[in-house]
């Protein structure tokens, strides 16, 4: 905080000491959010390897703005916000490490500003605790430096709700009004449908405040405008794009995905189909405690007559989580990042209450010790899961890189077009284009691809013991690692 005007003491010059300047004390809590942001950035750079290769979805997003590889097929649910966010690096450099460092630093800066938005409603130390709780989750640390949209939706949600509270309390706070619109735009820029679910409580609360309602809607439209325009230019209209997005996500409707989300907490970045055993109770305990602590924080806030700054983020967290817990038939832990960011505020209030409720003596010492031990155990579990996730992801991405290198030795290089088993990420690593005839990334038909093989070099990848598509069964086959590559003969013979 900047120092205010000085106050000079006066008195009888014959009996009083020389005049002294009294300055207001600095608020010691203010640096705490900055410390959380700095620690978050450092943890990403240390715990999530900067040279970690790009994941499947990342290759799609980055290829849209890369100057080194053809753009992959962009399916209906995706939005281009994260591609544009990565463009300052990806458009001129193919260095994954540089992209990771850029995103880690940017994510640290944005969490700092998102936390500062709340300083008018939440005590600095509680605010820092909320930020630390969110930033220390393995899923937050893992996706902070990745070219994926979910972390940025979470930051947009945190900033939007905080600015909304400020604008509601002080109509003259112009920065807060701009923050409401910018936070909504950031969410919609990254994932339009997520943004709509998250701001539902804000929209309801704004029905009697037309100005706030207008600012919120304007932010959503500004962020989702490109997505809506693209729906009409490339997907057959908005209704068709929404229909295609629902189909790709398995058909939006009643699906109980709570168990799937639990299974993903052990470090599975995508649980589709979600089978296998549950993670150990130590890895899932925090997930069960999360709603209980948030509810306690809400009760405490109501009793202390500071309900809205705790209840509103909790309500937005619920609407953010509902579609991913009950409306789609698969799970990925990153889907719930916005809910985790918003729930961190009431959870931090509840932990502060548990520590401060016993006024003095042994009871308070026991409460502080118990909370500290639980938080230490929580951090240890998050680190173990993060290390496992990074290791498994690095292995998968190294396999794609080796397959791409093996294809290069066979002469499969740009401008080759790859199709088949995991062709999308392998094509990115090989610098080639990709065209799938089935699945979520389907962009062509088998007949069109067979015709394209007469004028463009095409290779089809298959897993072991899997027959190639009919049009490729007579093509020469080569072994590439554990896969088999069928190369179109017309092009290999120079025709």
C-alpha positions as CSV (number, residue, x, y, z in Angstrom):
1,X,0.0,0.0,0.0
2,X,1.3,3.5,-0.8
3,X,2.1,5.7,2.1
4,X,-0.6,8.2,2.9
5,X,0.0,11.9,3.8
6,X,2.2,12.4,6.7
7,X,0.8,13.7,10.0
8,X,3.0,16.2,12.0
9,X,2.7,16.4,15.7
10,X,2.8,19.9,17.2
11,X,3.2,21.3,20.7
12,X,4.9,23.9,22.8
13,X,8.4,24.3,21.2
14,X,9.9,24.9,24.7
15,X,8.6,21.7,26.3
16,X,7.8,19.4,23.4
17,X,10.3,17.2,21.6
18,X,11.1,18.0,18.0
19,X,8.3,17.4,15.5
20,X,8.0,13.8,14.3
21,X,6.4,12.5,11.2
22,X,3.9,9.6,11.9
23,X,3.3,7.4,8.9
24,X,0.5,4.8,8.6
25,X,1.6,1.2,9.1
26,X,1.8,-0.9,6.0
27,X,-0.6,-3.8,5.7
28,X,1.5,-6.8,6.2
29,X,-1.0,-9.1,4.5
30,X,-0.8,-7.5,1.1
31,X,2.4,-9.4,-0.1
32,X,0.9,-12.8,0.6
33,X,-1.0,-13.2,-2.7
34,X,2.2,-12.2,-4.5
35,X,4.1,-14.9,-2.5
36,X,1.4,-17.5,-3.5
37,X,1.7,-16.5,-7.2
38,X,5.5,-16.6,-7.1
39,X,5.5,-20.0,-5.4
40,X,2.9,-21.3,-7.9
41,X,5.1,-20.2,-10.9
42,X,8.2,-21.7,-9.4
43,X,6.4,-25.0,-8.6
44,X,5.3,-25.3,-12.2
45,X,8.8,-24.8,-13.5
46,X,10.3,-27.3,-11.1
47,X,7.6,-30.0,-10.8
48,X,6.2,-30.0,-14.3
49,X,9.1,-30.4,-16.7
50,X,9.4,-27.5,-19.1
51,X,10.4,-30.0,-21.8
52,X,7.3,-32.1,-21.3
53,X,6.0,-32.8,-24.8
54,X,2.6,-31.5,-26.0
55,X,-0.4,-33.6,-25.2
56,X,-3.1,-34.7,-27.7
57,X,-5.4,-31.7,-27.2
58,X,-2.5,-29.4,-27.0
59,X,-1.3,-30.5,-30.4
60,X,-4.7,-29.5,-31.8
61,X,-4.7,-26.1,-30.2
62,X,-1.1,-25.2,-30.9
63,X,-1.2,-26.4,-34.5
64,X,-3.8,-23.7,-35.2
65,X,-1.3,-21.0,-34.8
66,X,2.0,-22.8,-35.4
67,X,4.2,-21.8,-38.3
68,X,5.8,-25.3,-38.4
69,X,2.9,-27.8,-38.8
70,X,-0.4,-27.9,-40.6
71,X,-3.5,-27.0,-38.5
72,X,-5.3,-30.1,-37.2
73,X,-9.0,-30.6,-37.5
74,X,-10.8,-28.3,-35.0
75,X,-13.9,-30.1,-33.7
76,X,-17.1,-28.3,-32.7
77,X,-16.7,-28.1,-28.9
78,X,-13.3,-26.4,-29.1
79,X,-12.7,-22.6,-28.9
80,X,-9.7,-20.8,-30.1
81,X,-8.9,-18.7,-27.0
82,X,-6.1,-21.0,-25.8
83,X,-4.6,-21.1,-29.4
84,X,-4.5,-17.3,-29.5
85,X,-3.0,-17.2,-26.0
86,X,-0.2,-19.5,-27.1
87,X,0.3,-17.7,-30.4
88,X,3.0,-15.2,-29.1
89,X,5.4,-18.2,-28.7
90,X,3.9,-21.0,-30.9
91,X,3.6,-18.8,-34.0
92,X,7.4,-18.5,-34.4
93,X,9.0,-21.2,-32.2
94,X,8.6,-24.9,-32.0
95,X,10.3,-25.0,-28.5
96,X,7.9,-26.7,-26.1
97,X,10.1,-25.6,-23.1
98,X,9.7,-21.9,-24.1
99,X,6.0,-22.3,-24.5
100,X,5.8,-24.0,-21.0
101,X,7.8,-21.3,-19.4
102,X,5.7,-18.6,-21.0
103,X,2.5,-20.1,-19.8
104,X,3.8,-20.8,-16.3
105,X,4.8,-17.2,-15.9
106,X,1.5,-16.0,-17.3
107,X,-0.5,-18.3,-15.1
108,X,1.4,-17.0,-12.0
109,X,0.7,-13.4,-13.0
110,X,-3.0,-14.0,-13.6
111,X,-3.6,-15.8,-10.3
112,X,-2.0,-12.8,-8.5
113,X,-4.3,-10.3,-10.2
114,X,-7.4,-12.6,-9.7
115,X,-6.6,-12.8,-6.0
116,X,-6.1,-9.1,-5.6
117,X,-9.6,-8.5,-7.0
118,X,-11.0,-10.0,-3.8
119,X,-9.0,-7.9,-1.3
120,X,-12.0,-5.6,-0.6
121,X,-14.1,-8.6,0.6
122,X,-11.6,-11.2,2.0
123,X,-8.8,-10.7,4.6
124,X,-5.4,-10.8,2.9
125,X,-4.2,-13.9,4.8
126,X,-7.4,-15.8,4.1
127,X,-7.2,-14.7,0.5
128,X,-3.6,-16.0,0.3
129,X,-4.7,-19.3,1.9
130,X,-7.5,-19.6,-0.8
131,X,-5.0,-19.0,-3.5
132,X,-2.5,-21.5,-2.0
133,X,-5.2,-24.2,-1.7
134,X,-6.1,-23.9,-5.4
135,X,-2.6,-23.5,-6.7
136,X,-1.3,-26.5,-4.8
137,X,-3.7,-29.0,-6.3
138,X,-1.9,-31.4,-8.7
139,X,-4.4,-30.7,-11.4
140,X,-3.8,-26.9,-11.2
141,X,0.0,-27.3,-11.2
142,X,-0.2,-29.8,-14.1
143,X,-2.4,-27.6,-16.4
144,X,-1.1,-24.2,-15.5
145,X,1.8,-24.4,-18.0
146,X,-0.1,-26.4,-20.6
147,X,-1.9,-25.1,-23.7
148,X,-5.3,-26.1,-22.4
149,X,-8.2,-23.8,-21.7
150,X,-9.5,-25.0,-18.3
151,X,-7.1,-23.2,-16.0
152,X,-7.9,-19.9,-17.8
153,X,-11.6,-20.5,-17.3
154,X,-10.9,-20.9,-13.6
155,X,-8.9,-17.7,-13.4
156,X,-11.6,-15.8,-15.4
157,X,-14.3,-17.2,-13.0
158,X,-12.3,-16.1,-9.9
159,X,-11.7,-12.6,-11.3
160,X,-15.3,-12.2,-12.6
161,X,-17.0,-13.2,-9.3
162,X,-14.6,-11.0,-7.3
163,X,-15.2,-8.0,-9.5
164,X,-18.9,-8.6,-9.5
165,X,-18.9,-8.3,-5.7
166,X,-16.9,-5.1,-5.9
167,X,-19.1,-3.5,-8.5
168,X,-22.2,-4.5,-6.6
169,X,-20.9,-2.9,-3.4
170,X,-19.5,0.2,-5.1
171,X,-21.1,1.4,-8.3
172,X,-18.3,3.9,-8.7
173,X,-15.6,1.3,-8.9
174,X,-14.9,1.5,-12.6
175,X,-12.1,-1.1,-12.5
176,X,-14.5,-3.6,-11.1
177,X,-17.1,-3.0,-13.8
178,X,-14.4,-3.6,-16.4
179,X,-13.2,-6.7,-14.5
180,X,-16.7,-8.2,-14.6
181,X,-16.8,-7.9,-18.3
182,X,-13.2,-9.0,-18.8
183,X,-13.5,-12.1,-16.6
184,X,-16.7,-13.2,-18.4
185,X,-15.0,-12.6,-21.8
186,X,-12.0,-14.6,-20.8
187,X,-14.1,-17.6,-19.8
188,X,-16.2,-17.4,-23.0
189,X,-13.1,-17.0,-25.1
190,X,-11.7,-20.2,-23.7
191,X,-14.9,-22.4,-23.3
192,X,-18.2,-20.6,-24.1
193,X,-20.5,-23.2,-22.6
194,X,-18.5,-23.3,-19.3
195,X,-18.8,-19.6,-19.1
196,X,-22.6,-19.7,-19.3
197,X,-22.9,-22.3,-16.6
198,X,-20.5,-20.4,-14.3
199,X,-22.2,-17.0,-14.5
200,X,-25.8,-18.4,-14.0
201,X,-25.9,-17.3,-10.3
202,X,-24.5,-13.8,-11.3
203,X,-27.2,-13.5,-14.0
204,X,-30.0,-14.4,-11.6
205,X,-28.6,-12.0,-9.0
206,X,-28.4,-9.2,-11.6
207,X,-32.1,-9.4,-12.7
208,X,-32.8,-6.3,-10.6
209,X,-29.5,-4.6,-11.6
210,X,-29.8,-4.0,-15.3
211,X,-26.4,-2.4,-15.6
212,X,-24.6,-5.4,-14.1
213,X,-26.6,-7.7,-16.2
214,X,-25.7,-5.8,-19.3
215,X,-22.0,-5.8,-18.4
216,X,-22.0,-9.5,-17.8
217,X,-23.8,-10.3,-21.1
218,X,-21.6,-8.0,-23.0
219,X,-18.5,-9.8,-21.7
220,X,-19.9,-13.2,-22.6
221,X,-20.8,-12.0,-26.1
222,X,-17.3,-10.4,-26.6
223,X,-15.6,-13.6,-25.6
224,X,-17.9,-16.0,-27.5
225,X,-18.4,-13.8,-30.6
226,X,-15.7,-15.5,-32.6
227,X,-17.0,-19.0,-31.7
228,X,-20.6,-18.0,-32.7
229,X,-19.4,-16.5,-36.0
230,X,-17.3,-19.6,-36.8
231,X,-20.4,-21.7,-36.1
232,X,-22.1,-20.1,-39.1
233,X,-19.0,-20.0,-41.4
234,X,-17.7,-23.5,-40.7
235,X,-20.1,-25.7,-38.8
236,X,-23.5,-25.1,-40.4
237,X,-24.9,-22.7,-37.9
238,X,-25.0,-22.3,-34.1
239,X,-27.6,-25.0,-33.5
240,X,-25.6,-27.4,-35.6
241,X,-22.4,-26.7,-33.8
242,X,-24.0,-27.1,-30.4
243,X,-25.5,-30.4,-31.6
244,X,-22.1,-31.6,-32.9
245,X,-20.5,-30.6,-29.7
246,X,-23.0,-32.5,-27.7
247,X,-22.5,-35.6,-29.9
248,X,-18.7,-35.5,-29.6
249,X,-19.1,-35.3,-25.8
250,X,-21.2,-38.4,-25.8
251,X,-24.6,-36.6,-25.9
252,X,-25.4,-34.1,-23.1
253,X,-28.0,-35.5,-20.8
254,X,-28.2,-37.3,-17.5
255,X,-24.9,-39.1,-16.9
256,X,-23.7,-39.7,-13.4
257,X,-20.0,-38.9,-13.8
258,X,-19.1,-38.5,-10.1
259,X,-17.5,-41.9,-9.9
260,X,-15.6,-41.2,-13.1
261,X,-14.2,-38.0,-11.6
262,X,-13.2,-40.0,-8.5
263,X,-11.3,-42.5,-10.6
264,X,-9.5,-39.6,-12.4
265,X,-8.1,-38.2,-9.2
266,X,-5.3,-40.7,-9.2
267,X,-3.6,-38.9,-12.1
268,X,-5.6,-39.9,-15.1
269,X,-5.8,-36.9,-17.4
270,X,-8.7,-38.4,-19.4
271,X,-11.1,-41.1,-18.1
272,X,-13.0,-42.2,-21.3
273,X,-14.1,-44.9,-20.9
274,X,-13.5,-44.7,-17.2
275,X,-12.8,-48.2,-16.0
276,X,-10.3,-49.7,-13.6
277,X,-9.8,-49.5,-9.8
278,X,-10.4,-46.5,-7.6
279,X,-7.4,-44.5,-6.3
280,X,-6.4,-45.0,-2.7
281,X,-8.5,-43.2,-0.1
282,X,-5.6,-40.9,0.6
283,X,-5.8,-39.6,-2.9
284,X,-9.6,-39.0,-2.8
285,X,-10.1,-37.8,0.8
286,X,-9.6,-34.2,0.0
287,X,-12.4,-34.4,-2.6
288,X,-14.9,-35.5,0.0
289,X,-13.8,-32.9,2.5
290,X,-14.0,-30.1,-0.1
291,X,-17.8,-29.7,-0.1
292,X,-18.0,-30.1,3.7
293,X,-15.4,-27.4,4.3
294,X,-17.1,-25.1,1.8
295,X,-20.4,-25.6,3.6
296,X,-18.8,-24.8,6.9
297,X,-17.3,-21.7,5.4
298,X,-20.8,-20.7,4.2
299,X,-22.3,-21.2,7.6
300,X,-19.6,-19.1,9.3
301,X,-20.0,-16.4,6.8
302,X,-23.8,-16.2,7.3
303,X,-23.3,-16.1,11.1
304,X,-20.8,-13.2,10.8
305,X,-23.1,-11.4,8.3
306,X,-20.6,-11.5,5.5
307,X,-22.5,-14.1,3.5
308,X,-22.4,-12.9,-0.1
309,X,-18.5,-13.0,-0.6
310,X,-18.6,-16.7,0.4
311,X,-22.0,-17.9,-0.8
312,X,-21.7,-16.4,-4.3
313,X,-18.4,-18.2,-5.3
314,X,-19.8,-21.3,-3.8
315,X,-23.0,-21.0,-5.9
316,X,-20.9,-20.4,-9.1
317,X,-18.8,-23.4,-8.2
318,X,-21.8,-25.6,-8.1
319,X,-23.2,-24.5,-11.5
320,X,-19.6,-24.9,-12.9
321,X,-19.4,-28.5,-11.6
322,X,-22.9,-29.7,-12.4
323,X,-22.4,-30.4,-16.2
324,X,-19.2,-32.3,-15.6
325,X,-20.6,-34.4,-12.7
326,X,-24.1,-35.1,-14.1
327,X,-24.4,-34.3,-17.8
328,X,-21.5,-36.0,-19.6
329,X,-20.5,-39.6,-19.6
330,X,-16.8,-39.4,-19.0
331,X,-14.4,-37.4,-16.8
332,X,-11.2,-35.4,-16.8
333,X,-9.9,-33.7,-13.6
334,X,-9.2,-30.5,-15.5
335,X,-13.0,-30.0,-16.1
336,X,-13.5,-29.1,-12.4
337,X,-10.7,-26.5,-12.2
338,X,-13.2,-23.5,-12.2
339,X,-15.2,-25.1,-9.4
340,X,-12.0,-25.7,-7.4
341,X,-10.9,-22.1,-7.8
342,X,-14.2,-20.8,-6.6
343,X,-14.6,-23.2,-3.7
344,X,-11.2,-22.2,-2.4
345,X,-12.7,-19.0,-1.0
346,X,-15.3,-20.6,1.3
347,X,-12.8,-23.4,2.2
348,X,-10.2,-20.9,3.3
349,X,-12.8,-19.2,5.5
350,X,-13.7,-22.5,7.1
351,X,-10.0,-23.4,7.8
352,X,-9.4,-19.9,9.3
353,X,-12.5,-20.4,11.5
354,X,-11.3,-23.9,12.7
355,X,-8.0,-22.4,13.7
356,X,-9.3,-19.2,15.3
357,X,-12.5,-20.6,17.0
358,X,-10.7,-21.9,20.2
359,X,-9.8,-18.6,21.8
360,X,-6.6,-19.7,23.6
361,X,-4.7,-22.5,25.4
362,X,-4.5,-26.1,24.5
363,X,-7.7,-26.2,22.3
364,X,-6.2,-23.6,20.0
365,X,-2.9,-25.3,19.9
366,X,-4.5,-28.6,19.0
367,X,-6.7,-27.0,16.3
368,X,-3.7,-25.3,14.7
369,X,-1.6,-28.5,14.8
370,X,-4.4,-30.6,13.4
371,X,-5.1,-28.2,10.5
372,X,-1.3,-27.9,9.8
373,X,-0.9,-31.7,9.8
374,X,-3.9,-32.2,7.4
375,X,-2.6,-29.5,5.1
376,X,0.9,-31.0,5.0
377,X,-0.6,-34.5,4.3
378,X,-2.7,-32.9,1.5
379,X,0.3,-31.3,-0.1
380,X,2.2,-34.6,0.1
381,X,-0.6,-36.4,-1.7
382,X,-0.9,-33.7,-4.4
383,X,2.9,-34.0,-5.0
384,X,2.8,-37.8,-5.4
385,X,-0.1,-37.6,-7.8
386,X,1.5,-34.8,-9.8
387,X,4.8,-36.7,-10.1
388,X,2.9,-39.8,-11.3
389,X,0.9,-37.8,-13.8
390,X,4.0,-36.0,-15.2
391,X,5.8,-39.3,-15.5
392,X,3.0,-41.1,-17.3
393,X,2.3,-38.1,-19.6
394,X,6.0,-37.8,-20.5
395,X,6.1,-41.5,-21.4
396,X,3.1,-41.3,-23.8
397,X,4.5,-38.2,-25.5
398,X,7.9,-39.7,-25.9
399,X,6.2,-42.6,-27.7
400,X,4.6,-40.2,-30.1
401,X,8.0,-38.5,-30.7
402,X,9.8,-41.9,-31.3
403,X,7.1,-42.9,-33.7
404,X,7.4,-39.7,-35.6
405,X,11.2,-40.2,-35.8
406,X,10.7,-43.7,-37.1
407,X,8.4,-42.4,-39.8
408,X,11.0,-39.8,-40.8
409,X,13.5,-42.6,-41.4
410,X,11.0,-44.2,-43.8
411,X,10.7,-41.0,-45.7
412,X,7.3,-40.1,-44.2
413,X,7.7,-36.4,-43.8
414,X,5.8,-33.3,-44.8
415,X,3.7,-33.0,-46.9
416,X,2.5,-36.5,-45.8
417,X,-1.0,-36.9,-44.5
418,X,-1.4,-39.3,-41.6
419,X,-4.5,-41.2,-40.6
420,X,-5.4,-44.0,-38.2
421,X,-4.2,-44.9,-34.7
422,X,-3.2,-41.7,-32.7
423,X,-2.5,-40.0,-36.0
424,X,-3.4,-36.5,-34.7
425,X,-0.6,-36.1,-32.1
426,X,1.9,-38.3,-34.1
427,X,1.3,-36.1,-37.2
428,X,2.1,-33.0,-35.1
429,X,5.3,-34.5,-33.9
430,X,6.2,-35.5,-37.5
431,X,5.3,-32.1,-38.9
432,X,2.6,-33.7,-41.1
433,X,-1.1,-33.1,-41.5
434,X,-3.7,-35.4,-40.1
435,X,-7.1,-36.6,-41.5
436,X,-9.3,-39.0,-39.5
437,X,-12.2,-40.9,-40.9
438,X,-13.8,-41.8,-37.5
439,X,-13.9,-40.8,-33.9
440,X,-14.0,-37.3,-32.3
441,X,-11.5,-35.9,-34.8
442,X,-13.2,-37.2,-37.9
443,X,-12.6,-34.7,-40.7
444,X,-13.0,-36.8,-43.9
445,X,-14.4,-40.0,-45.3
446,X,-12.6,-43.2,-46.2
447,X,-13.5,-42.6,-49.9
448,X,-12.2,-39.1,-49.9
449,X,-9.0,-40.2,-48.2
450,X,-8.5,-43.0,-50.7
451,X,-8.9,-40.5,-53.6
452,X,-6.5,-38.1,-51.9
453,X,-3.8,-40.8,-51.8
454,X,-3.5,-40.4,-55.6
455,X,-2.3,-36.8,-55.3
456,X,-1.0,-36.5,-51.8
457,X,1.4,-38.8,-49.9
458,X,-0.7,-40.7,-47.3
459,X,0.2,-43.1,-44.5
460,X,-2.2,-45.0,-42.3
461,X,-1.2,-46.1,-38.8
462,X,-2.6,-49.2,-37.1
463,X,-2.0,-50.8,-33.8
464,X,-0.5,-54.4,-33.8
465,X,-2.9,-57.1,-34.9
466,X,-5.4,-54.5,-36.2
467,X,-6.4,-54.7,-39.9
468,X,-6.0,-51.5,-41.8
469,X,-9.0,-49.9,-43.5
470,X,-10.1,-51.5,-46.8
471,X,-8.6,-48.9,-49.0
472,X,-5.1,-49.4,-47.5
473,X,-4.9,-53.2,-47.3
474,X,-2.9,-53.5,-50.5
475,X,-0.5,-50.7,-49.6
476,X,3.1,-51.4,-48.6
477,X,3.5,-51.8,-44.8
478,X,6.4,-50.8,-42.6
479,X,7.0,-51.3,-38.9
480,X,7.3,-48.1,-36.9
481,X,7.9,-48.9,-33.2
482,X,4.9,-50.9,-32.1
483,X,2.8,-49.6,-34.9
484,X,2.5,-50.4,-38.5
485,X,2.4,-47.8,-41.3
486,X,0.6,-48.4,-44.6
487,X,2.0,-46.0,-47.2
488,X,0.0,-45.2,-50.3
489,X,1.8,-46.9,-53.3
490,X,0.9,-44.4,-55.9
491,X,2.9,-41.7,-54.2
492,X,5.8,-44.0,-53.2
493,X,6.2,-45.0,-56.9
494,X,6.3,-41.4,-57.9
495,X,3.0,-41.4,-59.8
